[in-house]
Amino acid sequence: MDSHRTTEVEPGIVVLELTRPHRRNALSSNAIAELHRAIDRIGGDPAIRVVIITGEGPSFCSGADIKAGPADSSATEGTAIGSLFGAAHSDLVRSLAAQELMASLFEKIHRLRQPVIAAVNGHAHGGGFALALACDIRIASQSASFGAVFIKRGISACDMGTSYFLPRLVGAARSAELLLTGRVFDAAEAREIGLVIDVVDEADLLETALRTARLITENSPLAVWMTKETMWQTVDAPSLRFALDIENRTQIMCTTSGEATAAFQAFVERRRPEWSAL
């Protein structure tokens, strides 16, 4: 279990730190399987309000661990995907199983009810780039760099959600240039194109992410969950009417939960509201 460390740094705020600095936090099959379990635990814990993902050492995540050996898939044993890594299966089947294991992790992170902040320190390349894209908010250190470098390795740059997330975050034209060239770009450019919300000194990265997390935790857990879910659903809305229908149903569900009444009462009494747990 050397792939990550999960720490509750403040009530309701958890930092999930990738802890394989000797591999630039590259993700082996073991690491991915362990992260699946960590994300499942986080998603099932109503006390956790916000998740911050970062990396130990000089890298955020350098993507798939291309130096991984057979021992690096032992944590998948006993799972449905893990059974496909056996010697009885072809290289194609094993490769597809590994691909599914990683891609489904990023989908799971994106689908968490809690907001996820990527505190990007250093390299976020390949699968690490896809991991940052799967988060809801990205903050970068001065040393951060990004790149969909898959195309440099002779495969499509559209991998592990990049073709879905990147155009929605920076626009189709800029996304096409980044994906087709596979070039690595720095934190300043990431801020310029709107991929990250802020670029800060390395020493200030976690505190900056925490400030954003604290602002989120001031709001109703239900309202935060519904805001995240509704926003990402309406990004794919085929029409304004579709988006409005989702918003209308979400608002009525939230207002009948009692949270709105509690918020207005707190406003009248000039105090912070006390929210109900999920």
HUBEL-V40324 format. One record per backbone hydrogen bond with DSSP energy under -0.5 kcal/mol. NH is the residue of the N-H (numbers start at 1). CO is the residue of the C=O. E is the energy in kcal/mol with one decimal. If there is no record, write none. Layout:
nh->NH co->CO e->E
nh->NH co->CO e->E
This chain:
nh->5 co->17 e->-2.2
nh->7 co->5 e->-0.5
nh->7 co->15 e->-2.5
nh->9 co->7 e->-1.1
nh->9 co->13 e->-1.2
nh->10 co->13 e->-1.3
nh->13 co->10 e->-2.5
nh->14 co->12 e->-0.5
nh->14 co->50 e->-2.4
nh->15 co->7 e->-3.2
nh->16 co->14 e->-0.6
nh->16 co->52 e->-3.2
nh->17 co->5 e->-3.1
nh->17 co->15 e->-0.7
nh->18 co->16 e->-0.5
nh->18 co->54 e->-2.6
nh->19 co->3 e->-2.4
nh->23 co->20 e->-2.1
nh->24 co->21 e->-1.7
nh->25 co->20 e->-3.2
nh->26 co->23 e->-1.3
nh->27 co->63 e->-3.2
nh->28 co->26 e->-0.7
nh->30 co->72 e->-2.8
nh->32 co->28 e->-2.5
nh->33 co->29 e->-2.5
nh->34 co->30 e->-2.6
nh->35 co->31 e->-2.3
nh->36 co->32 e->-2.3
nh->37 co->33 e->-1.7
nh->38 co->34 e->-2.0
nh->39 co->35 e->-2.8
nh->40 co->36 e->-2.2
nh->41 co->37 e->-2.1
nh->42 co->38 e->-2.3
nh->43 co->39 e->-2.8
nh->44 co->40 e->-1.4
nh->45 co->42 e->-1.6
nh->46 co->44 e->-0.7
nh->48 co->45 e->-1.5
nh->49 co->12 e->-2.9
nh->49 co->47 e->-0.5
nh->50 co->12 e->-2.1
nh->51 co->115 e->-2.3
nh->52 co->14 e->-2.8
nh->53 co->117 e->-2.9
nh->54 co->16 e->-2.0
nh->56 co->18 e->-2.8
nh->59 co->56 e->-0.6
nh->60 co->123 e->-1.3
nh->61 co->123 e->-2.6
nh->62 co->24 e->-1.4
nh->65 co->27 e->-2.0
nh->66 co->64 e->-1.2
nh->68 co->65 e->-1.4
nh->72 co->69 e->-1.8
nh->73 co->70 e->-1.6
nh->74 co->71 e->-1.1
nh->76 co->73 e->-1.4
nh->77 co->74 e->-1.6
nh->79 co->76 e->-1.8
nh->83 co->79 e->-1.8
nh->84 co->81 e->-1.5
nh->85 co->82 e->-1.7
nh->86 co->83 e->-0.9
nh->89 co->86 e->-1.6
nh->94 co->90 e->-2.3
nh->95 co->91 e->-2.6
nh->96 co->92 e->-2.4
nh->97 co->93 e->-2.3
nh->98 co->94 e->-2.2
nh->99 co->95 e->-2.3
nh->100 co->96 e->-2.7
nh->101 co->97 e->-2.2
nh->102 co->98 e->-1.9
nh->103 co->99 e->-2.7
nh->104 co->100 e->-2.4
nh->105 co->101 e->-0.8
nh->106 co->102 e->-1.6
nh->107 co->103 e->-1.9
nh->108 co->104 e->-2.1
nh->109 co->105 e->-2.3
nh->110 co->106 e->-2.3
nh->111 co->107 e->-2.0
nh->112 co->108 e->-0.6
nh->112 co->109 e->-1.0
nh->115 co->49 e->-0.7
nh->117 co->51 e->-3.1
nh->118 co->137 e->-3.3
nh->119 co->53 e->-2.9
nh->119 co->117 e->-0.7
nh->120 co->118 e->-1.0
nh->120 co->139 e->-3.0
nh->121 co->119 e->-0.7
nh->122 co->120 e->-0.5
nh->123 co->58 e->-0.6
nh->124 co->145 e->-2.2
nh->125 co->61 e->-1.2
nh->126 co->147 e->-2.4
nh->128 co->125 e->-2.6
nh->130 co->126 e->-1.9
nh->131 co->127 e->-2.1
nh->132 co->128 e->-2.0
nh->133 co->129 e->-2.2
nh->134 co->130 e->-1.7
nh->135 co->131 e->-0.7
nh->135 co->132 e->-0.9
nh->136 co->116 e->-1.7
nh->137 co->116 e->-1.7
nh->139 co->118 e->-3.0
nh->140 co->198 e->-2.6
nh->141 co->120 e->-2.4
nh->142 co->200 e->-1.4
nh->144 co->141 e->-1.7
nh->145 co->122 e->-1.8
nh->146 co->185 e->-2.8
nh->147 co->124 e->-1.3
nh->149 co->147 e->-1.5
nh->151 co->148 e->-0.7
nh->152 co->149 e->-1.4
nh->153 co->150 e->-2.1
nh->154 co->151 e->-1.3
nh->155 co->150 e->-1.4
nh->159 co->157 e->-1.3
nh->162 co->159 e->-1.7
nh->164 co->161 e->-0.9
nh->165 co->161 e->-2.9
nh->166 co->162 e->-1.8
nh->168 co->164 e->-0.7
nh->169 co->165 e->-1.5
nh->169 co->166 e->-0.6
nh->170 co->166 e->-2.7
nh->171 co->166 e->-0.5
nh->171 co->167 e->-1.4
nh->175 co->171 e->-2.1
nh->176 co->172 e->-2.6
nh->177 co->173 e->-1.7
nh->178 co->174 e->-2.3
nh->179 co->175 e->-2.7
nh->180 co->176 e->-2.5
nh->181 co->177 e->-1.7
nh->182 co->178 e->-1.7
nh->185 co->146 e->-2.6
nh->187 co->144 e->-1.1
nh->190 co->186 e->-2.0
nh->191 co->187 e->-2.1
nh->192 co->188 e->-2.1
nh->193 co->189 e->-2.3
nh->194 co->191 e->-1.0
nh->195 co->190 e->-2.2
nh->196 co->190 e->-1.2
nh->197 co->138 e->-2.9
nh->198 co->138 e->-0.6
nh->200 co->140 e->-2.4
nh->204 co->201 e->-1.4
nh->205 co->201 e->-0.6
nh->205 co->202 e->-1.2
nh->208 co->204 e->-2.3
nh->209 co->205 e->-2.2
nh->210 co->206 e->-2.5
nh->211 co->207 e->-2.1
nh->212 co->208 e->-1.6
nh->213 co->209 e->-2.4
nh->214 co->210 e->-2.9
nh->215 co->211 e->-1.7
nh->216 co->212 e->-1.7
nh->217 co->213 e->-2.2
nh->218 co->214 e->-0.9
nh->219 co->216 e->-1.8
nh->224 co->220 e->-2.6
nh->225 co->221 e->-2.3
nh->226 co->222 e->-2.8
nh->227 co->223 e->-2.1
nh->228 co->224 e->-2.6
nh->229 co->225 e->-2.6
nh->230 co->226 e->-2.5
nh->231 co->227 e->-2.5
nh->232 co->228 e->-2.0
nh->233 co->229 e->-1.8
nh->234 co->230 e->-2.6
nh->235 co->231 e->-1.2
nh->236 co->232 e->-0.6
nh->236 co->233 e->-0.9
nh->237 co->234 e->-1.2
nh->243 co->239 e->-1.8
nh->244 co->240 e->-2.8
nh->245 co->241 e->-2.3
nh->246 co->242 e->-1.9
nh->247 co->243 e->-2.6
nh->248 co->244 e->-3.0
nh->249 co->245 e->-2.0
nh->250 co->246 e->-2.3
nh->251 co->247 e->-2.8
nh->252 co->248 e->-2.1
nh->253 co->249 e->-2.1
nh->254 co->250 e->-2.4
nh->255 co->251 e->-2.7
nh->256 co->252 e->-1.8
nh->257 co->254 e->-1.2
nh->258 co->255 e->-0.7
nh->259 co->254 e->-0.6
nh->260 co->254 e->-0.6
nh->262 co->258 e->-2.0
nh->263 co->259 e->-2.3
nh->264 co->260 e->-2.5
nh->265 co->261 e->-2.2
nh->266 co->262 e->-2.1
nh->267 co->263 e->-2.0
nh->268 co->264 e->-2.2
nh->269 co->265 e->-2.0
nh->270 co->267 e->-0.9
nh->271 co->266 e->-2.5
nh->275 co->273 e->-0.7
